[in-house]
Amino acid sequence: MRIIKARGVDIHVNPFFVLVLLMYASVGLFIETLLAFWIVVLHELAHVAIAGGLGFKVERLELLPFGSVAQFDKSFAETQEAEIAIALAGPFHNFVFAGIAFVLLRTEIVRFSFGRFIFELNLAMGLFNLIPALPLDGGRVFRAILSNRIGVVRATAIAVNMGRICGLIILVLGVYLVLLGKGNIFLPSLGGFLMFTASREFEKASYMRVKDSLRKQERLLNDGAMYAEIIASYEQTPMVEVVRKFIPGKVNIVMVLDRSLNILGFITEIAVLEGMVRYGSNAPVRRIVV
């Protein structure tokens, strides 16, 4: 649900986030609800500020109960360090504000209930977002670290599965607490929502790979030369398995070999991606060798 477009950024609010705010407002926590909304917004502005400083532009921002999902103008596939810095900006901001609230509580400058609410909400949001599971900030850090070793697609799949597992645990725990009469619908709803958004992140993985390959193609044409990675592949290997071996930040050239290790030909990563679209992801790489 789009609410505003500010400085070229489409800002959306997820319906579940609206539901959470309405739920808290309905039980007399209207002021706390407004504060929670503002804390989430500040969390996201921290991401946006660091992203802008590193040369990335946010095109779309969707506010979620535990943070947001941002869409940038370019991929992080070549700059995992940037993704880590941007991801950690949100939790770091929350911990700073939690520290400020704690100091104010100790000096009794603010009302105890108000200061405690600010402290606990910032601390909870910061810690929760550090869980190494997509779409949480910790999941983005986890994916960035793995991407250097196994590629962005496989790293995304692992971080997404972590998100699904985490969501399932929260869902089961929430239902258990509700049955005991010690909880409400928020926790199981959050678990289910986390599982859903994690799966949605996985759907973006292939798009990220295509977008990254096109950017490298453009960069090669502009710079005239760049580093390449040669990947040897048996002719009957499914193209999807070849893609999983691609190295971020380099032009990947696939050397296709037969059973006797004779070279059948060389193909680019763009050719492999186009072959997956034309023949299917499980088609053998031999099929696109000219």
C-alpha positions as CSV (number, residue, x, y, z in Angstrom):
1,M,0.0,0.0,0.0
2,R,1.7,3.1,-1.3
3,I,1.4,6.1,1.0
4,I,3.8,8.7,-0.4
5,K,6.6,9.4,-2.8
6,A,9.4,11.4,-1.2
7,R,12.6,12.5,-3.1
8,G,12.1,9.8,-5.7
9,V,11.4,7.0,-3.2
10,D,8.1,5.1,-3.3
11,I,7.2,4.5,0.4
12,H,4.8,1.7,1.0
13,V,3.3,0.4,4.2
14,N,2.6,-3.4,4.5
15,P,-1.0,-4.1,5.4
16,F,0.2,-6.3,8.3
17,F,2.1,-3.4,9.8
18,V,-1.1,-1.3,9.6
19,L,-3.0,-4.2,11.3
20,V,-0.4,-4.2,14.2
21,L,-0.7,-0.5,14.7
22,L,-4.5,-0.6,14.8
23,M,-4.4,-3.5,17.2
24,Y,-2.3,-1.6,19.7
25,A,-4.3,1.6,19.2
26,S,-7.5,-0.3,19.9
27,V,-6.4,-1.3,23.4
28,G,-5.6,2.3,24.4
29,L,-2.0,2.4,23.3
30,F,-2.4,5.1,20.6
31,I,0.6,7.2,21.7
32,E,2.8,4.2,21.9
33,T,1.6,3.2,18.5
34,L,2.6,6.5,17.0
35,L,6.0,6.2,18.7
36,A,6.5,2.7,17.4
37,F,5.7,3.9,13.8
38,W,8.2,6.7,14.2
39,I,10.9,4.4,15.5
40,V,10.4,2.1,12.5
41,V,10.6,5.1,10.2
42,L,13.9,6.3,11.8
43,H,15.3,2.8,11.5
44,E,14.7,2.9,7.8
45,L,16.0,6.4,7.4
46,A,19.3,5.1,8.9
47,H,19.5,2.5,6.1
48,V,18.7,5.2,3.5
49,A,21.3,7.6,4.9
50,I,24.1,5.1,4.8
51,A,23.0,3.8,1.3
52,G,23.1,7.4,0.0
53,G,26.5,8.0,1.4
54,L,27.8,4.8,-0.4
55,G,26.3,5.8,-3.7
56,F,23.1,3.7,-3.7
57,K,19.7,5.2,-4.3
58,V,16.6,3.7,-2.7
59,E,13.8,3.4,-5.3
60,R,11.2,1.7,-3.1
61,L,10.7,1.2,0.6
62,E,8.1,-1.0,2.3
63,L,7.6,-0.6,6.0
64,L,7.2,-3.9,7.9
65,P,6.5,-4.5,11.6
66,F,10.1,-5.4,12.2
67,G,11.8,-2.9,9.8
68,S,11.5,-2.7,6.0
69,V,12.4,-4.1,2.6
70,A,14.3,-1.7,0.4
71,Q,14.8,-1.8,-3.4
72,F,17.9,-0.1,-4.6
73,D,18.9,1.2,-8.0
74,K,21.7,-1.3,-8.3
75,S,22.7,-4.7,-7.0
76,F,25.0,-5.4,-4.1
77,A,26.5,-8.4,-5.9
78,E,29.8,-6.7,-6.4
79,T,29.8,-4.8,-3.1
80,Q,29.0,-7.1,-0.2
81,E,30.7,-4.7,2.2
82,A,28.2,-2.0,1.2
83,E,25.3,-4.3,1.9
84,I,26.7,-5.1,5.3
85,A,27.2,-1.5,6.2
86,I,23.7,-0.5,5.0
87,A,22.1,-3.5,6.8
88,L,23.8,-2.8,10.1
89,A,22.8,0.9,10.1
90,G,19.3,0.1,11.2
91,P,20.1,-2.0,14.3
92,F,23.0,0.3,15.2
93,H,20.6,3.3,15.2
94,N,18.2,1.3,17.5
95,F,21.0,0.5,20.0
96,V,22.0,4.2,20.0
97,F,18.5,5.3,20.8
98,A,18.1,2.5,23.4
99,G,21.3,3.8,25.1
100,I,20.0,7.4,25.1
101,A,16.6,6.3,26.5
102,F,18.5,4.3,29.2
103,V,20.6,7.3,30.2
104,L,17.4,9.5,30.4
105,L,15.8,6.9,32.6
106,R,18.7,6.8,35.0
107,T,18.7,10.6,35.3
108,E,14.9,10.6,35.6
109,I,14.6,13.3,32.9
110,V,11.7,11.5,31.2
111,R,8.7,9.7,32.6
112,F,9.6,6.1,33.6
113,S,6.9,4.4,31.5
114,F,7.7,6.5,28.4
115,G,11.4,6.0,28.7
116,R,11.1,2.3,29.3
117,F,8.9,1.9,26.3
118,I,11.4,3.7,24.0
119,F,14.3,1.7,25.5
120,E,12.6,-1.7,25.2
121,L,11.2,-1.2,21.7
122,N,14.5,0.0,20.3
123,L,16.4,-2.8,22.0
124,A,14.0,-5.4,20.8
125,M,13.9,-4.1,17.2
126,G,17.7,-4.0,17.1
127,L,18.2,-7.5,18.5
128,F,15.5,-9.0,16.4
129,N,16.9,-7.6,13.2
130,L,20.3,-9.1,13.9
131,I,18.9,-12.6,13.5
132,P,20.8,-14.1,10.5
133,A,17.7,-14.7,8.4
134,L,16.1,-12.9,5.5
135,P,14.4,-10.5,5.2
136,L,15.9,-9.2,8.5
137,D,19.0,-7.0,8.5
138,G,21.1,-9.9,10.0
139,G,20.0,-12.0,7.1
140,R,21.4,-9.5,4.7
141,V,24.7,-9.5,6.5
142,F,24.7,-13.3,6.5
143,R,24.0,-13.4,2.8
144,A,26.6,-10.8,2.0
145,I,29.3,-12.9,3.8
146,L,28.2,-16.1,2.1
147,S,28.0,-14.5,-1.3
148,N,31.8,-14.1,-1.6
149,R,32.2,-17.9,-1.3
150,I,29.1,-19.5,-2.9
151,G,27.5,-16.7,-5.0
152,V,24.5,-14.5,-4.3
153,V,21.8,-17.0,-5.5
154,R,22.9,-19.9,-3.2
155,A,23.6,-17.5,-0.4
156,T,20.1,-16.0,-0.7
157,A,18.5,-19.5,-0.7
158,I,20.3,-20.3,2.6
159,A,19.4,-17.0,4.3
160,V,15.8,-17.5,3.1
161,N,15.6,-20.9,4.6
162,M,16.9,-19.5,7.9
163,G,14.0,-16.9,7.7
164,R,11.5,-19.7,7.1
165,I,12.8,-21.7,10.1
166,C,12.9,-18.6,12.3
167,G,9.3,-17.7,11.3
168,L,8.1,-21.2,11.9
169,I,9.7,-21.2,15.4
170,I,8.0,-17.9,16.2
171,L,4.7,-19.1,14.8
172,V,4.7,-22.3,16.9
173,L,5.8,-20.5,20.0
174,G,3.1,-17.9,19.5
175,V,0.4,-20.5,19.1
176,Y,1.6,-22.3,22.2
177,L,1.5,-19.1,24.3
178,V,-2.0,-18.3,23.0
179,L,-3.2,-21.8,24.0
180,L,-1.7,-21.2,27.5
181,G,-3.5,-17.9,27.7
182,K,-0.2,-16.0,28.0
183,G,0.0,-14.5,24.6
184,N,-2.0,-12.8,21.8
185,I,-2.3,-13.2,18.0
186,F,0.7,-10.8,17.3
187,L,3.5,-13.4,17.8
188,P,2.0,-16.2,15.6
189,S,1.1,-13.6,13.0
190,L,4.6,-12.2,13.0
191,G,6.0,-15.7,12.6
192,G,3.7,-16.4,9.6
193,F,4.5,-13.1,8.1
194,L,8.2,-13.6,8.4
195,M,7.9,-17.0,6.6
196,F,6.0,-15.3,3.8
197,T,8.4,-12.4,3.4
198,A,11.4,-14.8,3.4
199,S,9.9,-16.7,0.5
200,R,9.3,-13.5,-1.3
201,E,13.0,-12.7,-1.0
202,F,13.9,-16.0,-2.6
203,E,11.8,-15.1,-5.7
204,K,14.0,-12.0,-6.1
205,A,17.3,-14.0,-6.2
206,S,17.1,-14.9,-9.9
207,Y,16.2,-11.3,-10.8
208,M,19.2,-10.1,-8.8
209,R,21.5,-12.4,-10.8
210,V,20.1,-11.3,-14.2
211,K,20.3,-7.6,-13.1
212,D,23.9,-8.1,-11.9
213,S,24.9,-9.8,-15.2
214,L,23.5,-7.0,-17.3
215,R,25.3,-4.4,-15.1
216,K,28.6,-6.2,-15.7
217,Q,27.9,-6.3,-19.4
218,E,27.4,-2.6,-19.3
219,R,30.5,-2.0,-17.2
220,L,32.6,-4.1,-19.6
221,L,31.4,-2.1,-22.6
222,N,32.2,1.2,-20.8
223,D,35.6,0.2,-19.3
224,G,36.8,-1.9,-22.2
225,A,38.1,-4.7,-19.9
226,M,37.5,-6.3,-16.5
227,Y,38.4,-9.4,-14.6
228,A,36.9,-12.7,-15.7
229,E,36.4,-16.1,-14.1
230,I,36.6,-19.3,-16.1
231,I,34.2,-22.0,-14.9
232,A,34.7,-25.6,-16.2
233,S,31.4,-27.5,-16.7
234,Y,30.6,-31.0,-17.9
235,E,28.3,-30.8,-21.0
236,Q,25.4,-32.6,-19.2
237,T,25.4,-30.3,-16.2
238,P,22.0,-28.5,-15.7
239,M,22.4,-24.8,-16.4
240,V,20.9,-23.9,-13.0
241,E,23.9,-25.7,-11.4
242,V,26.3,-23.7,-13.6
243,V,24.7,-20.4,-12.5
244,R,25.3,-21.3,-8.9
245,K,29.0,-21.3,-9.5
246,F,29.1,-17.8,-10.9
247,I,31.4,-15.4,-9.0
248,P,30.0,-11.9,-8.1
249,G,32.1,-9.0,-9.4
250,K,33.6,-10.8,-12.4
251,V,32.5,-11.7,-15.9
252,N,31.9,-15.5,-15.8
253,I,33.0,-17.5,-18.8
254,V,31.8,-21.1,-18.9
255,M,34.2,-23.7,-20.6
256,V,32.0,-26.7,-21.6
257,L,33.8,-30.0,-21.6
258,D,32.8,-33.5,-22.7
259,R,33.4,-36.8,-20.9
260,S,37.0,-36.9,-22.2
261,L,37.6,-33.3,-21.0
262,N,37.7,-32.0,-24.6
263,I,36.7,-28.4,-24.9
264,L,33.4,-28.1,-26.7
265,G,33.2,-24.3,-26.5
266,F,33.0,-21.2,-24.4
267,I,29.8,-19.4,-23.4
268,T,29.1,-16.2,-21.3
269,E,27.0,-16.0,-18.2
270,I,24.4,-14.0,-20.2
271,A,24.2,-16.8,-22.7
272,V,23.5,-19.3,-19.8
273,L,20.8,-17.1,-18.3
274,E,19.1,-16.7,-21.7
275,G,19.4,-20.5,-22.2
276,M,17.6,-21.1,-18.9
277,V,14.7,-18.9,-20.0
278,R,14.6,-20.6,-23.5
279,Y,15.1,-24.2,-22.6
280,G,14.4,-24.4,-18.8
281,S,16.8,-24.3,-15.8
282,N,17.4,-28.0,-15.8
283,A,18.4,-28.2,-19.5
284,P,22.1,-29.3,-20.0
285,V,24.6,-26.6,-20.7
286,R,25.6,-28.5,-23.9
287,R,22.4,-27.3,-25.5
288,I,23.6,-23.7,-25.8
289,V,27.1,-24.4,-27.0
290,V,27.3,-23.2,-30.6
